[in-house]
C-alpha cells in the first residue's frame, strides 16, 4: 500500500519510527478511539464515483454527494446529478435502506444489512451503508484486554496493521506510523477471503470543529476514500470537503424519510421506530 507524506495537523501524537518496535496496542486503541468518539456526528458534501463491470461491460456513474453520519451505526447518503436526487441510502442499527428515484416511480427497499443488495442497475453500490463507517476507519477498536488484537509493522511502508476479530470474519486496519491515522482497511471472511478493501488518502484528512476542541486538537476526518471489490469488478470513490458536525437526526429516521420522500412502492419489510 503506497503512502503519501503525512499530513501535519491536529489530533496527532508522536510514535516510534525506523527499526523501533511498533507502538503498544493500548496506545493505538486509545488514540484511535478518542478520535472516533470526537467524530460522533459529521456532515460533508462532495462527489461520488461508481465503477462496475457486468455482462454488459464496464459502467461509470458520477454524482454529487451529501454524507451524514452519526456513530456508531447511522448513515445517510444523498446522491444527486444535475441537482436531481437519484438515490438516497441510509442505515440505522441492523437496517439499511435505499430510495431509488431513477425510474417512473420512487422505490424504497428496506433490508437487514446482511441482505443488502444494490437496486436495479446500480450494481456498483456493493457496500452496505453501515460498512462505510468501518472502511473509512470510523469504528472503535476493542478495549485492551488479555486477548486484545495484534499489531504488526511493515518496515517498507512504515504502516502498522491491527488485526481485529469480528463475528463474521476479520478486519485489518492499516495505520500510518507517524500520525496514527488509518490509511486503509481490509475486511475478510471467516475463511480468510478478502471481501472488500479501502484506501484512505492520508494527505486528505481534514479537521472537524467540535465543541471543546481547539484548532490544534480537532479530530481528523478522511475526505478521500477508495473502496474496491476483491476482484476489482466494482469500485467507489468518495471525495468530500470541509466536514462539519452539523447533522440533523431526521436524516436517519426512516419514518420521517418516508413521509418526506413518499415512495410509491416499498420492497421488503421496513422497520418502524417510536
Secondary structure, DSSP 4 states (H G I P E B T S, - for coil): ----PPP--SS------TTSPPPPHHHHHHHHHHHHHHTSEEEEEEEEEEEEEETTEEEEEEEEEEEEEETTTEEEEEEEETTEEEEEEEEETTEEEEEE-SSSS-EEEEEEGGG----TT-TT--S-HHHHHHHTT-SPPPPP-TTPPEEEEETTTTEEEEEEEETTEEEEEEEETTT--EEEEEEEETTS-EEEEEEE-GGGEEE---TT--TTTPPEEE-EEEEEETTSSEEEEEEEEEEE----GGGG-HHHHHHHH--SEEESPPP---
